[in-house]
Amino acid sequence: MFGRRADGRLLKEVDPIIALTPYLMPMRCDAQVFLDYKLDFEKLTRYIVAKGNEGYKFTFMELLIAAYVRTVSEFPEANRFIANKRLYARTQLAVSFALLKDSADPNAIEENTVKCLFDPRDTIYDVSARVSQAIAENRREEADNSTLKLAKLLLNPILANTIVSAARFLDRYGIMPKYILNASPFHTSLFLTNMASIGMPAVKHHIYNFGTTSVFFSIGAVERTVVMGSNGQPVRKRYLPIGITADERICAGAMYARFVDRMMKLLNDPQQLELPPESVRFEEGNEYSLPAVKKSRFRRKKKEEKQQKEIAG
């Protein structure tokens, strides 16, 4: 209340135009902007295969998240959100995504939603370890994380209306209990959906008015096309489409342009994500970090190869 929230710090030095926009566009659905990008599928695939030969198992989703995390370390303005028409710097770097749970019934489709926290200093190895751990913990058929437990409490329509209305009120004035903030996938820096995993094209997904999500990314199924090569001959190309929906109110358009441009350059040269950033920017001293993660699973293949050589020797 009075500008204080558990998940964000009120920004004091804000451009007057940026500060005015929430009053002109009070809801996120008023302020959504949509972007389409196409990544070089072959280049990313070659990188993933090369790292796989070294014992590292990366996915397109992990690369996208790693590029987002790295870019936020350079442009923290993209990790802002608006609540009650006021602009906040988020106190954590979080990515939410949905996944299909394992089921003994092949016809059953049951989803779980995960919110994974990151350190802006994370490399692709750190990001992959955090994501893999979160997926392993929440994909099991019997897995019930805090999001699912909270959702199951709302199966009764009367109870759901009452609790959600109360949650909206508490969230608006910054007095939402921390347990609910941690459980809510809608209170996140980025919401990501991997449509490629179910063979669907990239979508420009709406940003939820409930919660604080400011950016929504979508990965689509691979697109095939023919382009003109450098020799003037037609060349077949494959692209990985990315759909982006963003809340335009959180920063200037020029800042968004620099953010997205930097992120796409990182995805076109993912080797840059293997090293931590030289420095990290934070807004108004709003520093956040997480403990290091164990990446022992990445060394498994190399350890096995070493043991085989020792046995052979």
C-alpha positions in Angstrom: 0.0 0.0 0.0 1.1 3.6 -0.6 3.5 2.5 -3.3 5.0 -0.4 -1.4 4.8 -4.0 -2.8 6.5 -7.3 -2.1 7.2 -7.9 -5.7 8.3 -4.4 -6.8 9.8 -1.1 -5.9 8.1 2.1 -6.9 10.2 4.0 -9.4 10.7 7.7 -8.5 12.6 9.0 -11.5 10.2 8.3 -14.4 9.9 10.2 -17.7 6.6 12.3 -17.4 5.2 10.8 -20.7 5.8 7.2 -19.5 4.2 8.1 -16.1 1.1 9.5 -17.8 0.4 6.5 -20.1 -1.2 4.3 -17.4 -3.9 7.0 -16.9 -4.5 7.1 -20.7 -4.4 3.3 -21.0 -5.4 1.9 -17.6 -5.4 -1.8 -18.6 -2.8 -4.0 -20.2 -5.2 -4.9 -23.0 -5.3 -1.2 -23.9 -1.5 -1.1 -24.3 -0.6 -4.3 -26.0 1.8 -4.1 -29.0 2.5 -7.2 -31.2 5.8 -8.2 -32.9 6.8 -11.0 -35.2 10.4 -12.3 -35.4 11.9 -15.2 -37.3 15.1 -16.8 -36.0 17.5 -18.8 -38.1 16.5 -22.4 -37.3 19.6 -24.0 -38.9 22.0 -21.8 -36.9 20.3 -22.5 -33.6 20.0 -26.2 -34.4 23.7 -26.5 -35.3 24.5 -24.8 -32.0 22.3 -27.2 -30.0 23.8 -30.2 -31.7 27.3 -29.0 -31.2 26.7 -28.5 -27.5 25.0 -31.9 -27.3 28.2 -33.5 -28.6 29.9 -31.8 -25.6 27.4 -33.3 -23.2 25.1 -30.3 -22.9 21.3 -30.6 -23.6 19.8 -27.3 -24.5 16.4 -26.5 -26.0 15.0 -23.7 -28.0 13.0 -22.5 -25.0 16.1 -22.5 -22.8 18.0 -20.4 -25.4 15.1 -17.9 -25.6 14.9 -17.6 -21.8 18.7 -17.2 -21.5 18.7 -14.5 -24.2 15.9 -12.7 -22.3 17.7 -13.0 -19.0 20.9 -11.6 -20.5 19.1 -8.8 -22.2 17.3 -7.8 -18.9 20.8 -7.6 -17.3 21.6 -4.9 -19.8 18.1 -3.2 -20.0 16.4 -3.6 -16.7 13.6 -1.2 -17.9 12.1 -4.3 -19.6 11.6 -5.9 -16.2 9.1 -3.2 -15.0 5.4 -3.5 -14.4 2.4 -1.3 -13.8 0.0 -1.7 -10.8 -2.7 0.8 -9.8 -1.4 3.2 -12.6 2.1 3.4 -11.0 5.4 2.1 -12.4 7.5 -0.4 -10.5 10.8 -2.1 -10.9 10.4 -5.8 -10.3 12.3 -7.3 -7.4 12.9 -10.6 -9.2 13.5 -11.9 -12.6 10.9 -14.6 -13.3 9.7 -16.6 -16.3 6.4 -18.5 -16.3 5.5 -21.3 -18.7 3.0 -24.1 -19.0 4.0 -27.7 -19.5 2.1 -31.0 -20.0 2.3 -33.4 -17.1 3.2 -37.0 -17.6 0.2 -39.3 -17.5 -0.4 -43.0 -17.6 -3.5 -42.3 -19.7 -2.4 -41.4 -23.3 -5.6 -39.6 -24.0 -5.4 -37.4 -20.8 -4.1 -33.9 -21.2 -3.2 -32.2 -17.9 -1.2 -29.0 -17.7 0.9 -27.5 -14.9 2.2 -24.0 -14.8 5.7 -23.2 -13.6 7.3 -20.0 -12.5 11.1 -20.2 -12.6 13.4 -17.5 -11.0 16.7 -16.4 -12.5 19.7 -14.4 -11.7 20.6 -11.7 -14.3 24.1 -13.0 -14.1 23.0 -16.5 -15.3 24.6 -18.1 -18.3 22.9 -20.5 -20.7 24.2 -23.3 -18.4 22.6 -21.8 -15.4 19.3 -21.1 -17.2 19.2 -24.7 -18.5 19.8 -26.2 -15.1 17.1 -24.1 -13.5 14.6 -24.8 -16.2 15.4 -28.5 -16.3 15.0 -28.8 -12.5 11.7 -26.9 -12.5 10.3 -29.1 -15.4 11.4 -32.4 -13.6 9.7 -31.3 -10.4 6.4 -30.3 -12.0 6.0 -32.7 -14.9 5.3 -35.8 -12.7 1.7 -36.9 -12.8 1.5 -36.6 -9.0 3.1 -33.1 -8.9 1.1 -30.4 -7.3 2.9 -27.1 -7.0 1.6 -24.1 -5.2 -0.1 -22.8 -8.4 -2.1 -26.0 -8.8 -3.0 -26.2 -5.1 -4.3 -22.6 -5.3 -6.2 -23.4 -8.5 -7.9 -26.4 -6.9 -9.2 -24.2 -4.2 -11.1 -22.2 -6.8 -13.2 -25.0 -8.3 -16.3 -23.7 -6.6 -17.6 -20.8 -8.7 -18.9 -18.8 -5.7 -15.6 -19.3 -3.8 -13.6 -18.5 -7.0 -15.5 -15.2 -7.6 -15.0 -14.1 -4.0 -11.3 -15.0 -3.8 -10.4 -13.6 -7.2 -12.2 -10.3 -6.5 -10.4 -10.1 -3.2 -7.1 -10.9 -4.9 -7.6 -8.2 -7.5 -8.3 -5.6 -4.7 -5.2 -6.7 -2.7 -3.0 -6.7 -5.7 -4.1 -3.3 -6.8 -3.1 -1.8 -3.5 0.1 -3.9 -3.1 -1.1 -5.9 -0.1 -1.4 -9.3 -1.8 0.1 -12.0 0.5 3.5 -13.1 -0.6 2.4 -16.8 -0.8 -0.1 -15.9 -3.5 2.4 -13.7 -5.3 4.9 -16.6 -5.4 2.2 -19.1 -6.5 0.7 -16.9 -9.2 2.2 -17.4 -12.7 0.7 -14.1 -13.7 3.0 -12.1 -11.4 6.1 -12.7 -13.6 8.6 -10.8 -15.8 7.8 -13.0 -18.9 5.2 -15.5 -19.7 6.4 -18.0 -22.4 4.4 -20.6 -24.4 6.1 -23.1 -26.6 3.5 -23.7 -29.4 6.1 -25.6 -31.4 5.9 -28.5 -29.0 2.3 -29.2 -30.1 2.9 -28.3 -33.8 1.1 -24.9 -33.7 2.3 -21.6 -35.2 3.5 -18.7 -33.0 0.7 -16.7 -31.5 0.5 -13.1 -30.3 -0.9 -14.0 -27.0 -2.8 -11.4 -24.9 -1.2 -10.1 -21.7 -3.3 -10.8 -18.6 -4.9 -7.9 -16.9 -4.7 -9.9 -13.7 -1.1 -9.9 -12.3 1.9 -8.0 -13.4 3.1 -9.8 -16.6 4.5 -7.2 -19.0 5.8 -9.4 -21.8 4.5 -12.6 -23.5 6.6 -14.7 -25.9 5.4 -17.5 -28.1 7.6 -20.0 -30.0 5.9 -21.4 -33.1 6.4 -24.5 -35.3 9.2 -24.3 -37.8 8.4 -22.5 -41.0 9.9 -23.5 -44.4 10.4 -21.0 -47.2 12.6 -20.3 -50.2 14.8 -17.2 -50.3 17.3 -15.8 -52.8 20.9 -16.9 -52.0 24.0 -14.8 -52.4 24.6 -16.4 -55.8 21.2 -15.4 -57.1 19.9 -18.9 -56.8 16.9 -20.0 -54.7 17.8 -21.5 -51.3 15.5 -23.4 -48.9 15.5 -21.9 -45.4 13.9 -22.8 -42.1 12.9 -20.3 -39.5 11.7 -20.5 -35.9 8.9 -17.9 -35.5 8.7 -15.9 -32.4 5.5 -13.9 -31.4 5.9 -11.1 -28.9 3.2 -9.2 -27.0 4.4 -6.4 -24.8 2.9 -3.7 -22.5 4.1 -0.5 -24.2 3.6 1.6 -21.1 6.5 0.3 -19.0 9.3 2.1 -21.0 9.9 4.2 -24.1 9.5 2.7 -27.5 13.2 3.3 -28.3 14.1 1.3 -25.2 11.9 -1.6 -26.3 13.5 -1.5 -29.7 17.0 -1.7 -28.3 15.9 -4.5 -26.0 14.4 -6.7 -28.7 17.3 -5.9 -31.1 19.8 -7.0 -28.5 17.9 -10.2 -27.7 17.6 -11.2 -31.3 21.4 -10.6 -31.9 22.1 -12.9 -28.9 19.9 -15.6 -30.4 21.8 -15.3 -33.7 25.1 -15.8 -31.8 24.2 -17.9 -28.8 27.9 -18.5 -27.8 27.7 -15.1 -26.1 25.3 -16.7 -23.6 28.0 -19.1 -22.4 29.8 -16.5 -20.3 28.3 -14.3 -17.6 27.7 -10.6 -18.4 30.6 -8.3 -17.7 28.3 -6.1 -15.6 24.6 -5.9 -14.6 22.4 -2.8 -14.6 19.8 -2.3 -11.9 17.2 0.5 -11.6 17.6 2.7 -8.5 19.5 0.1 -6.6 16.9 -2.6 -7.1 19.3 -5.5 -7.1 18.1 -9.1 -7.1 19.9 -12.4 -7.4 19.6 -16.1 -6.7 22.0 -18.8 -5.4 24.1 -20.6 -7.9 22.7 -23.8 -9.4 24.2 -27.2 -9.7 25.1 -28.1 -13.2 26.5 -31.6 -12.6 24.2 -33.2 -15.2 26.1 -31.3 -17.9 29.3 -33.0 -16.9 27.9 -36.5 -16.9 28.9 -37.3 -20.5 32.4 -36.0 -20.1 32.8 -37.9 -16.9 31.7 -41.2 -18.5 34.1 -40.6 -21.4 36.9 -40.0 -19.0 36.1 -43.3 -17.1 36.0 -45.2 -20.4 39.4 -43.9 -21.4 40.8 -44.9 -18.0 39.4 -48.4 -18.4 40.7 -48.7 -21.9 44.1 -47.4 -20.8 
